[in-house]
Amino acid sequence: MKLATLLASMLKFAPLAGVRTYVAAAGLVGLSVYQLSQGQVEQAVQSFTIALGLLGLRERIEAQTVPATTVTTVTTTATEPAPPPPPAL
């Protein structure tokens, strides 16, 4: 029971959030090697492709993450009055 609690706390820890993706990708690579050794070529290629997809997805998420210190808010106000409407004919 202690091992399950330890694993659950590790997976919820924010700095290790990306580790879950890497562990899943590594597991899929291992699965693809096993499948290849058993002669299941099609399934091995599928598992390996999914592992590559996970790694690409993780890199994309890391690239889109913006640190909170670089986010700034810009507020602008109009300083000139709007031009008058055209005269009625």
The first five atom37 places (N, CA, C, CB, O) and aatype in JSON, in Angstrom:
{
  "aatype": [12, 11, 10, 0, 16, 10, 10, 0, 15, 12, 10, 11, 13, 0, 14, 10, 0, 7, 19, 1, 16, 18, 19, 0, 0, 0, 7, 10, 19, 7, 10, 15, 19, 18, 5, 10, 15, 5, 7, 5, 19, 6, 5, 0, 19, 5, 15, 13, 16, 9, 0, 10, 7, 10, 10, 7, 10, 1, 6, 1, 9, 6, 0, 5, 16, 19, 14, 0, 16, 16, 19, 16, 16, 19, 16, 16, 16, 0, 16, 6, 14, 0, 14, 14, 14, 14, 14, 0, 10],
  "atom_mask": [
    [1, 1, 1, 1, 1],
    [1, 1, 1, 1, 1],
    [1, 1, 1, 1, 1],
    [1, 1, 1, 1, 1],
    [1, 1, 1, 1, 1],
    [1, 1, 1, 1, 1],
    [1, 1, 1, 1, 1],
    [1, 1, 1, 1, 1],
    [1, 1, 1, 1, 1],
    [1, 1, 1, 1, 1],
    [1, 1, 1, 1, 1],
    [1, 1, 1, 1, 1],
    [1, 1, 1, 1, 1],
    [1, 1, 1, 1, 1],
    [1, 1, 1, 1, 1],
    [1, 1, 1, 1, 1],
    [1, 1, 1, 1, 1],
    [1, 1, 1, 0, 1],
    [1, 1, 1, 1, 1],
    [1, 1, 1, 1, 1],
    [1, 1, 1, 1, 1],
    [1, 1, 1, 1, 1],
    [1, 1, 1, 1, 1],
    [1, 1, 1, 1, 1],
    [1, 1, 1, 1, 1],
    [1, 1, 1, 1, 1],
    [1, 1, 1, 0, 1],
    [1, 1, 1, 1, 1],
    [1, 1, 1, 1, 1],
    [1, 1, 1, 0, 1],
    [1, 1, 1, 1, 1],
    [1, 1, 1, 1, 1],
    [1, 1, 1, 1, 1],
    [1, 1, 1, 1, 1],
    [1, 1, 1, 1, 1],
    [1, 1, 1, 1, 1],
    [1, 1, 1, 1, 1],
    [1, 1, 1, 1, 1],
    [1, 1, 1, 0, 1],
    [1, 1, 1, 1, 1],
    [1, 1, 1, 1, 1],
    [1, 1, 1, 1, 1],
    [1, 1, 1, 1, 1],
    [1, 1, 1, 1, 1],
    [1, 1, 1, 1, 1],
    [1, 1, 1, 1, 1],
    [1, 1, 1, 1, 1],
    [1, 1, 1, 1, 1],
    [1, 1, 1, 1, 1],
    [1, 1, 1, 1, 1],
    [1, 1, 1, 1, 1],
    [1, 1, 1, 1, 1],
    [1, 1, 1, 0, 1],
    [1, 1, 1, 1, 1],
    [1, 1, 1, 1, 1],
    [1, 1, 1, 0, 1],
    [1, 1, 1, 1, 1],
    [1, 1, 1, 1, 1],
    [1, 1, 1, 1, 1],
    [1, 1, 1, 1, 1],
    [1, 1, 1, 1, 1],
    [1, 1, 1, 1, 1],
    [1, 1, 1, 1, 1],
    [1, 1, 1, 1, 1],
    [1, 1, 1, 1, 1],
    [1, 1, 1, 1, 1],
    [1, 1, 1, 1, 1],
    [1, 1, 1, 1, 1],
    [1, 1, 1, 1, 1],
    [1, 1, 1, 1, 1],
    [1, 1, 1, 1, 1],
    [1, 1, 1, 1, 1],
    [1, 1, 1, 1, 1],
    [1, 1, 1, 1, 1],
    [1, 1, 1, 1, 1],
    [1, 1, 1, 1, 1],
    [1, 1, 1, 1, 1],
    [1, 1, 1, 1, 1],
    [1, 1, 1, 1, 1],
    [1, 1, 1, 1, 1],
    [1, 1, 1, 1, 1],
    [1, 1, 1, 1, 1],
    [1, 1, 1, 1, 1],
    [1, 1, 1, 1, 1],
    [1, 1, 1, 1, 1],
    [1, 1, 1, 1, 1],
    [1, 1, 1, 1, 1],
    [1, 1, 1, 1, 1],
    [1, 1, 1, 1, 1]
  ],
  "atom_positions": [
    [[0.82, -1.19, 0.0], [0.0, 0.0, 0.0], [0.86, 1.25, 0.0], [-0.93, 0.0, 1.2], [0.48, 2.27, -0.58]],
    [[2.03, 1.2, 0.64], [2.9, 2.36, 0.68], [3.46, 2.7, -0.69], [4.04, 2.13, 1.66], [3.64, 3.87, -1.02]],
    [[3.73, 1.69, -1.49], [4.26, 1.92, -2.83], [3.23, 2.65, -3.7], [4.66, 0.59, -3.49], [3.58, 3.56, -4.45]],
    [[1.97, 2.25, -3.59], [0.93, 2.9, -4.38], [0.77, 4.36, -3.96], [-0.41, 2.16, -4.22], [0.57, 5.22, -4.81]],
    [[0.87, 4.63, -2.66], [0.76, 6.01, -2.17], [1.95, 6.83, -2.65], [0.68, 6.04, -0.63], [1.78, 7.99, -3.05]],
    [[3.13, 6.25, -2.61], [4.33, 6.95, -3.08], [4.23, 7.27, -4.57], [5.59, 6.12, -2.8], [4.54, 8.38, -4.98]],
    [[3.8, 6.31, -5.36], [3.66, 6.54, -6.8], [2.61, 7.59, -7.09], [3.31, 5.24, -7.52], [2.8, 8.44, -7.96]],
    [[1.5, 7.56, -6.38], [0.44, 8.54, -6.58], [0.93, 9.94, -6.24], [-0.8, 8.2, -5.74], [0.61, 10.9, -6.95]],
    [[1.69, 10.08, -5.17], [2.2, 11.4, -4.8], [3.24, 11.89, -5.81], [2.8, 11.38, -3.39], [3.32, 13.08, -6.08]],
    [[4.02, 10.98, -6.37], [5.02, 11.38, -7.37], [4.34, 11.85, -8.65], [5.98, 10.22, -7.67], [4.79, 12.81, -9.27]],
    [[3.28, 11.18, -9.04], [2.62, 11.54, -10.29], [1.84, 12.84, -10.18], [1.7, 10.44, -10.72], [1.55, 13.47, -11.2]],
    [[1.51, 13.27, -8.96], [0.8, 14.52, -8.78], [1.76, 15.69, -8.58], [-0.15, 14.42, -7.61], [1.33, 16.84, -8.64]],
    [[3.03, 15.42, -8.35], [4.01, 16.46, -8.1], [4.24, 17.27, -9.37], [5.34, 15.86, -7.57], [4.61, 16.7, -10.4]],
    [[4.03, 18.57, -9.32], [4.03, 19.43, -10.51], [5.34, 19.38, -11.31], [3.76, 20.84, -10.1], [5.27, 19.26, -12.53]],
    [[6.53, 19.47, -10.69], [7.74, 19.43, -11.51], [7.93, 18.11, -12.25], [8.95, 19.68, -10.64], [8.65, 18.07, -13.25]],
    [[7.3, 17.05, -11.79], [7.44, 15.76, -12.48], [6.31, 15.5, -13.46], [7.5, 14.64, -11.46], [6.13, 14.37, -13.91]],
    [[5.54, 16.53, -13.79], [4.38, 16.34, -14.67], [4.8, 15.77, -16.02], [3.64, 17.65, -14.86], [4.08, 14.95, -16.58]],
    [[5.92, 16.19, -16.56], [6.37, 15.68, -17.85], [6.95, 14.29, -17.79], [0.0, 0.0, 0.0], [7.06, 13.61, -18.81]],
    [[7.32, 13.85, -16.59], [7.93, 12.53, -16.44], [6.95, 11.43, -16.8], [8.43, 12.33, -15.01], [7.34, 10.4, -17.33]],
    [[5.67, 11.66, -16.51], [4.67, 10.63, -16.84], [4.64, 10.37, -18.33], [3.28, 11.07, -16.36], [4.5, 9.22, -18.76]],
    [[4.76, 11.41, -19.13], [4.75, 11.23, -20.58], [5.98, 10.47, -21.04], [4.68, 12.59, -21.29], [5.89, 9.59, -21.89]],
    [[7.15, 10.81, -20.46], [8.37, 10.12, -20.84], [8.35, 8.65, -20.42], [9.58, 10.81, -20.23], [8.84, 7.79, -21.14]],
    [[7.79, 8.37, -19.25], [7.69, 6.98, -18.8], [6.75, 6.2, -19.71], [7.2, 6.92, -17.33], [7.03, 5.05, -20.05]],
    [[5.64, 6.81, -20.11], [4.72, 6.14, -21.02], [5.38, 5.88, -22.37], [3.45, 6.98, -21.22], [5.22, 4.81, -22.95]],
    [[6.14, 6.85, -22.86], [6.83, 6.66, -24.14], [7.88, 5.57, -24.04], [7.49, 7.98, -24.6], [8.03, 4.75, -24.95]],
    [[8.62, 5.55, -22.93], [9.63, 4.5, -22.74], [8.97, 3.13, -22.66], [10.46, 4.78, -21.47], [9.5, 2.15, -23.19]],
    [[7.84, 3.05, -21.99], [7.11, 1.79, -21.92], [6.65, 1.31, -23.28], [0.0, 0.0, 0.0], [6.7, 0.12, -23.59]],
    [[6.2, 2.25, -24.1], [5.76, 1.88, -25.44], [6.92, 1.44, -26.32], [5.03, 3.04, -26.1], [6.77, 0.54, -27.16]],
    [[8.08, 2.06, -26.14], [9.26, 1.63, -26.89], [9.65, 0.22, -26.47], [10.45, 2.61, -26.68], [9.97, -0.63, -27.3]],
    [[9.62, -0.03, -25.16], [9.91, -1.38, -24.67], [8.91, -2.4, -25.2], [0.0, 0.0, 0.0], [9.29, -3.51, -25.58]],
    [[7.64, -2.02, -25.23], [6.61, -2.9, -25.77], [6.87, -3.18, -27.25], [5.22, -2.29, -25.58], [6.7, -4.31, -27.71]],
    [[7.26, -2.15, -27.99], [7.51, -2.36, -29.42], [8.71, -3.29, -29.64], [7.76, -1.02, -30.12], [8.7, -4.09, -30.58]],
    [[9.73, -3.2, -28.8], [10.88, -4.12, -28.91], [10.43, -5.55, -28.63], [12.02, -3.71, -27.93], [10.81, -6.48, -29.34]],
    [[9.62, -5.71, -27.59], [9.11, -7.05, -27.28], [8.25, -7.59, -28.43], [8.29, -7.02, -25.97], [8.4, -8.74, -28.83]],
    [[7.37, -6.75, -28.94], [6.51, -7.2, -30.04], [7.33, -7.57, -31.26], [5.48, -6.12, -30.39], [7.01, -8.53, -31.97]],
    [[8.37, -6.81, -31.52], [9.24, -7.11, -32.66], [9.96, -8.44, -32.46], [10.27, -5.97, -32.86], [10.13, -9.21, -33.4]],
    [[10.37, -8.7, -31.21], [11.05, -9.97, -30.94], [10.11, -11.17, -31.06], [11.67, -9.94, -29.55], [10.55, -12.3, -31.27]],
    [[8.82, -10.93, -30.92], [7.83, -11.99, -31.06], [7.31, -12.13, -32.49], [6.67, -11.74, -30.12], [6.46, -12.97, -32.77]],
    [[7.83, -11.3, -33.38], [7.42, -11.38, -34.77], [6.17, -10.58, -35.1], [0.0, 0.0, 0.0], [5.62, -10.72, -36.19]],
    [[5.71, -9.77, -34.19], [4.52, -8.94, -34.4], [4.96, -7.57, -34.92], [3.67, -8.8, -33.08], [4.93, -6.58, -34.19]],
    [[5.37, -7.54, -36.17], [5.96, -6.35, -36.74], [4.97, -5.19, -36.81], [6.5, -6.66, -38.12], [5.31, -4.06, -36.47]],
    [[3.76, -5.47, -37.25], [2.77, -4.41, -37.4], [2.45, -3.74, -36.06], [1.49, -4.96, -38.03], [2.38, -2.51, -35.98]],
    [[2.26, -4.55, -35.02], [1.97, -3.99, -33.7], [3.18, -3.25, -33.14], [1.54, -5.09, -32.75], [3.02, -2.25, -32.44]],
    [[4.39, -3.74, -33.43], [5.61, -3.08, -32.96], [5.76, -1.7, -33.59], [6.84, -3.94, -33.28], [6.11, -0.74, -32.91]],
    [[5.48, -1.61, -34.88], [5.56, -0.31, -35.55], [4.5, 0.63, -34.99], [5.37, -0.47, -37.07], [4.77, 1.82, -34.8]],
    [[3.32, 0.12, -34.72], [2.26, 0.94, -34.15], [2.64, 1.46, -32.77], [0.95, 0.14, -34.08], [2.45, 2.64, -32.48]],
    [[3.17, 0.61, -31.91], [3.58, 1.03, -30.56], [4.7, 2.06, -30.63], [4.04, -0.18, -29.74], [4.68, 3.04, -29.88]],
    [[5.66, 1.85, -31.51], [6.77, 2.79, -31.64], [6.29, 4.14, -32.17], [7.84, 2.21, -32.57], [6.76, 5.18, -31.72]],
    [[5.36, 4.12, -33.1], [4.82, 5.36, -33.64], [4.07, 6.14, -32.57], [3.89, 5.06, -34.83], [4.17, 7.36, -32.51]],
    [[3.32, 5.45, -31.74], [2.61, 6.12, -30.65], [3.6, 6.72, -29.67], [1.67, 5.13, -29.93], [3.38, 7.82, -29.16]],
    [[4.7, 6.02, -29.39], [5.73, 6.55, -28.49], [6.34, 7.83, -29.06], [6.84, 5.49, -28.25], [6.55, 8.8, -28.33]],
    [[6.62, 7.84, -30.35], [7.14, 9.05, -30.97], [6.13, 10.19, -30.9], [7.52, 8.79, -32.43], [6.5, 11.34, -30.7]],
    [[4.86, 9.86, -31.07], [3.81, 10.86, -30.96], [3.74, 11.45, -29.56], [0.0, 0.0, 0.0], [3.55, 12.66, -29.41]],
    [[3.89, 10.62, -28.55], [3.89, 11.12, -27.17], [5.05, 12.08, -26.93], [3.95, 9.96, -26.18], [4.89, 13.12, -26.3]],
    [[6.22, 11.72, -27.44], [7.38, 12.6, -27.25], [7.19, 13.92, -27.99], [8.67, 11.91, -27.73], [7.55, 14.98, -27.47]],
    [[6.64, 13.87, -29.18], [6.37, 15.1, -29.91], [5.34, 15.95, -29.22], [0.0, 0.0, 0.0], [5.46, 17.18, -29.19]],
    [[4.32, 15.32, -28.66], [3.29, 16.05, -27.92], [3.88, 16.71, -26.68], [2.14, 15.11, -27.53], [3.54, 17.85, -26.37]],
    [[4.76, 16.01, -25.99], [5.37, 16.56, -24.78], [6.23, 17.78, -25.13], [6.23, 15.49, -24.06], [6.2, 18.78, -24.42]],
    [[7.0, 17.7, -26.21], [7.83, 18.83, -26.63], [6.96, 20.02, -27.01], [8.73, 18.44, -27.8], [7.31, 21.16, -26.73]],
    [[5.84, 19.75, -27.64], [4.93, 20.83, -28.04], [4.33, 21.52, -26.82], [3.81, 20.28, -28.93], [4.2, 22.74, -26.79]],
    [[3.98, 20.74, -25.81], [3.43, 21.31, -24.58], [4.48, 22.15, -23.88], [2.92, 20.19, -23.63], [4.18, 23.24, -23.4]],
    [[5.72, 21.66, -23.82], [6.79, 22.42, -23.17], [7.09, 23.7, -23.93], [8.06, 21.57, -23.06], [7.41, 24.72, -23.31]],
    [[6.99, 23.68, -25.25], [7.28, 24.87, -26.05], [6.2, 25.93, -25.87], [7.41, 24.51, -27.52], [6.48, 27.12, -25.97]],
    [[4.96, 25.52, -25.61], [3.87, 26.46, -25.47], [3.7, 26.97, -24.06], [2.6, 25.84, -25.93], [2.92, 27.9, -23.83]],
    [[4.4, 26.39, -23.11], [4.29, 26.84, -21.73], [5.03, 28.15, -21.57], [4.84, 25.77, -20.76], [6.21, 28.25, -21.9]],
    [[4.34, 29.16, -21.08], [4.93, 30.49, -20.9], [5.11, 30.72, -19.41], [4.03, 31.6, -21.55], [4.15, 30.61, -18.65]],
    [[6.32, 31.05, -18.97], [6.51, 31.35, -17.56], [5.68, 32.56, -17.14], [8.0, 31.59, -17.26], [5.5, 33.49, -17.92]],
    [[5.19, 32.55, -15.92], [4.32, 33.62, -15.44], [5.05, 34.95, -15.34], [3.74, 33.26, -14.08], [4.4, 36.0, -15.38]],
    [[6.36, 34.95, -15.23], [7.1, 36.21, -15.08], [7.18, 36.99, -16.38], [8.49, 35.93, -14.56], [7.46, 38.19, -16.36]],
    [[6.95, 36.34, -17.52], [7.08, 37.04, -18.79], [5.74, 37.57, -19.3], [7.69, 36.12, -19.83], [5.69, 38.26, -20.31]],
    [[4.67, 37.26, -18.6], [3.35, 37.71, -19.03], [3.11, 39.1, -18.46], [2.24, 36.72, -18.58], [3.2, 39.31, -17.25]],
    [[2.78, 40.07, -19.34], [2.49, 41.42, -18.89], [1.14, 41.84, -19.46], [3.6, 42.41, -19.31], [0.71, 41.35, -20.51]],
    [[0.5, 42.73, -18.76], [-0.79, 43.23, -19.21], [-0.6, 44.68, -19.65], [-1.87, 43.12, -18.08], [-0.03, 45.48, -18.92]],
    [[-1.09, 45.0, -20.83], [-0.99, 46.35, -21.36], [-2.4, 46.91, -21.48], [-0.25, 46.37, -22.75], [-3.27, 46.31, -22.1]],
    [[-2.6, 48.06, -20.87], [-3.9, 48.72, -20.94], [-3.72, 50.05, -21.66], [-4.51, 48.94, -19.51], [-2.83, 50.83, -21.32]],
    [[-4.54, 50.29, -22.65], [-4.46, 51.55, -23.39], [-5.76, 52.3, -23.25], [-4.13, 51.3, -24.88], [-6.83, 51.71, -23.09]],
    [[-5.67, 53.62, -23.32], [-6.86, 54.46, -23.29], [-6.78, 55.44, -24.45], [-7.0, 55.21, -21.92], [-5.7, 55.8, -24.9]],
    [[-7.93, 55.85, -24.94], [-7.97, 56.8, -26.04], [-7.66, 58.2, -25.48], [-9.37, 56.78, -26.77], [-8.26, 58.62, -24.49]],
    [[-6.73, 58.9, -26.12], [-6.38, 60.24, -25.65], [-6.95, 61.32, -26.56], [-4.86, 60.39, -25.57], [-7.02, 62.48, -26.16]],
    [[-7.36, 60.97, -27.74], [-7.94, 61.96, -28.67], [-9.42, 61.67, -28.83], [-7.22, 61.93, -30.05], [-9.82, 60.51, -28.87]],
    [[-10.24, 62.72, -28.92], [-11.67, 62.48, -29.12], [-11.92, 61.92, -30.52], [-12.46, 63.78, -28.92], [-11.13, 62.12, -31.44]],
    [[-13.02, 61.24, -30.65], [-13.4, 60.68, -31.95], [-13.73, 61.81, -32.91], [-14.61, 59.72, -31.83], [-14.22, 62.85, -32.48]],
    [[-13.46, 61.63, -34.2], [-13.75, 62.7, -35.17], [-15.26, 62.93, -35.24], [-13.19, 62.35, -36.57], [-16.04, 62.0, -35.04]],
    [[-15.67, 64.16, -35.53], [-17.11, 64.45, -35.6], [-17.74, 63.75, -36.78], [-17.35, 65.96, -35.71], [-17.06, 63.48, -37.77]],
    [[-19.02, 63.43, -36.7], [-19.69, 62.76, -37.82], [-19.82, 63.72, -39.01], [-21.11, 62.23, -37.38], [-19.79, 64.94, -38.82]],
    [[-19.97, 63.21, -40.22], [-20.11, 64.07, -41.4], [-21.42, 64.86, -41.32], [-20.06, 63.22, -42.71], [-22.4, 64.38, -40.75]],
    [[-21.44, 66.07, -41.9], [-22.67, 66.88, -41.83], [-23.79, 66.22, -42.64], [-22.41, 68.31, -42.36], [-23.57, 65.57, -43.66]],
    [[-25.0, 66.42, -42.14], [-26.18, 65.86, -42.8], [-26.52, 66.71, -44.03], [-27.4, 65.8, -41.83], [-26.34, 67.93, -43.99]],
    [[-26.99, 66.14, -45.07], [-27.32, 66.87, -46.29], [-28.74, 67.24, -46.33], [-26.99, 66.1, -47.5], [-29.19, 67.86, -47.3]]
  ]
}
